[in-house]
Amino acid sequence: MASIVSSRQPPSHHSDSHSSDSDSDSDSATTAPKPLHHTDFSNTIFRSYIEISGLESPDLTKIRSFLTSSRSGALSCLICLERIRPTDPTWSCTSRCFAVFHLLCIQSWARQSSDLSSLRAAARGADDRCSNWNCPKCRIEFPKSLIPKTYTCFCGKIENPIHDPWVLPHSCGEICNRSLKYDCGHRCLLLCHPGPCPACPKLVKARCFCGGVEDAKRCGFKEFSCNKTCSKLLDCKAHCCVEICHDGRCPPCRARGIYKCNCGKLQQEKECFERDFRCEIPCEKLLECGKHVCGKGCHEGECGGCPLQGKRTCPCGKRVFEGMACDVVVPSCGGTCDKKLQCGIHRCPERCHRGPCVETCRIVVTKSCKCGSLKKQVPCYQDVVCERKCQQVRDCGRHACKRRCCDGDCPPCSEICDKKLRCKNHKCPSPCHRGACAPCPVMVTISCFCGETHFEVPCGTEKEQKPPKCSKRCHITPLCRHKSITKPHKCHYGACPPCRLVCDEEYPCGHKCKLRCHGPIPPANPEFTLRPKKKKQNLLKDSTPGSACPPCSELVWRPCVGEHIGAERMMVCSNKARFSCDNYCGNLLPCGNHFCTKICHDVKIQCEECNLPCQRERKPLCPHSCPLPCHHDECPPCKVLIKRACHCGTMVHVFECLYYNTLSETEQIAARSCGGPCHRKLPNCPHLCPEICHLGQCPSPEKCSKKVVVRCKCQTVKKEWSCQQVQAAYHSTGRDPKDITRNQFGIGLLSCNSECKSKVKADEPDLHLRKSIIPEKKEPDVENYVRKRKRRKDKVQHDHQVSTFQVNLL
């Protein structure tokens, strides 16, 4: 009772499990409230076992896995794949797998399985009372009478155990007290627990397998080997076993020797366990009758009496002869043989004969096929088979039999079910069947990385489980460059957390990576099947662990492709793209005269070609441009012909531009002179210059010596003066000779006499008639004005108009 009472008490705070939990939570705040959860029951359940054995047995692994699953809430039913809560009625298989199921699920499963086996037995005409059902996991058969009806604890002592937060769920909290394996006579010392009972921990005296050594051993492990030679007498009774102390029977004796066969005629070298052998030489010893020899093969002992002595019968066995010598042939009785043939129905119709009867019965009978659809007369030995295919549905309820001439006892379906199981990971490997498929028997192990803390869950439920917590240090060496300075962390599930230090890797450009370390992370344990929960992806991810450093993000000043001063831009160091500013290139073209007018471009690329004409000043200077395109060398001499009028304008001289421009100013004036009279009109009179063609104004225009006829106003009186006198006369009267027209020059300078007055009176009417009549300018008629081209166009259109006669005809 002390153990029972102690099992009801809360677990000690100094237990290993609690200390591990406290270690694992040491990083968190101590003031944060801890959630209520089941305590670690391993300390109380295994206390009595550990007190006796002093150490933990490997048999406790299965139980610890069940306890870890129950404590973490990962215990799931294989049938419905739902989590088994502490208050749900359960049933556990106690034969092999010890899997836990919901009571209602296993009851429904067992009824369906037993009903299905009953239907199969009834279809085959067998007894349906032997219908069994299987465990969903280990497939152990149970009779229909063992369908679970009540909810009991793991050890089976208490029905409907009450849920207690200080006791393992579905357990009564008492000592298990189930008999241990090997029927050692002891009972299980653990508290009521799931899974198999561990080996007996009590100390007993036991001998080794060969019986040579006696030692104190645990009762569950009392069978041991002393590691010495076995030395047991073998079956040959001549040699001893030379193997190391072992379990089970000793191996056959391998000692070699020369042995005789059973009859003693042949000797061979063989191993000891093969010493009893028979040769192939016949015995052929003379029997007691003295007339026949032994027909046996190699044998031991006497050959025996002659088999032909005593009572003898005819070949068919109907007539018996007594006292007949063994060397006399037994006569035939002459009757019908009447022995049953191989068919088991008809008898041999021949006379009594020696030797076997005919093998095949050839009596013609009427036979029907197996399915009964065809009847036919055939020899008795021949079977009748029709071509009709059986359309009866097999026991799976999905596929037809389709055997030829089936007798109605259709075999089980041979197709593979191949339906997806509830776990959604595997397919049903069983033959095609009715009803629901068996649960997936695979158990998935979920553990921490080091594997010391783990538990098993049914396949298909691993996605909903949480990995166990482990208080030990993670023993995985980091792979990044900070492994020597990284702080150690605790054992965890999946891959190690990423390093949080700055990368500080140097780029080829000389800068250093300032992002968080993104070196490789050790891979996760391949045995892990848990999938991490999906988290919202961070929009700003610096880098991915296990990838190379991202491009350098430092900002640097970078010039444009044309390397213009003052056109630099602030750019990311890793951005190798070059940019062009909005300025012109400005580099000197190959011509040496112009600059590139392209927008800023790479200095390695050749600038544009100069397509402008040559714009240099020619030497000697001339107004003509160079006929060549823009070039770097000196311009060719100008060969253009230029025209220059003489000083007086009488003639035009043609010179080569180069020749004319190389002359001095004096030589140019001399070359342009025509050598004749000036032919320019003097400014003060209507006469030409009397000098030779010269440059500039005519000399002394007031000293003109030309004769001028001077007249009176009526032009009756006339005299001849020199041009100088006429100009002087005009100046004396206050008139400028420049204003006098040529036809009036010299008229009116003389005074009229008496002859002029009479002539004027007679000639006035004539003079009046002589006056020129100035025609009046007609103003153009603006309204009726039409351009010449339009008038022509209108005329053409008028010619093409249709006459009235033509209109009427139409």
ABEGO torsion letter per residue (X at the ends): XAAAAAAABBBBAABAAAAAAAAAAAABBAABBBBBBBBBAAAAAAAAAAAAAGBBBAAAAAAAAAAAAAAAGABBBAAAGBBBBAABBBBBBAAAAGBBBBAAAAAAAAAAAAAAAAAAAAAAGBBAAABBBBBAAAGBBBBAAABBABBBBAAGABBGBBBBAABBBGBAGBBAGBBBBGGAGBBBABBBBBEBBBBBABBBBBBBAAGABBBBBBAAAABBBAGBBAGBBBAAGABBBABBBBBEBBBBBABBBBBBBAAGABBBBBBAAAABBBBABBAGBBBAAGABBBABBBBBEBAEBBAABEBBBBAAGABBBBGBBAABBBBBAGBBAGBBBAAGABBBABBBBBEBBBABBABBBBBBBAAGABBBBBBAABBBBBABBBABBBAAGABBAGBBGBAGBBBBBABBAGBBBAAGABBBABBBBBEBBBBBABBBBBBBAAGABBBBBBBGAAAABBBBBBABBBABBBABAAAAABBBBBBBBEBBBBBABBAGBBBAAGBBBABBBABBBBBBBAABABBBBBBBBBABBABBBGBBBBBBABBBBBBBAAGBBGABBBBBAABABBBBBABBAGBBBAAGABBBABBBBBAABBBBBBABBBABBBOBBBABBBABBBBABBBBBBABBBBBBBAAGABBBBBBAAAAAABBAAAAAAAABAGBBAGBBBAABABBBABBBBBEBBBGAAABABBBBBBBAAGABBBBBBAAAAAAAAAAAGBBAAABBAAABGBGABBBBAAAAAAAAAAAAAAAAABBBBBBBBBBBAAABBBAAAAAAAAAAAAABBBAAAAAAX
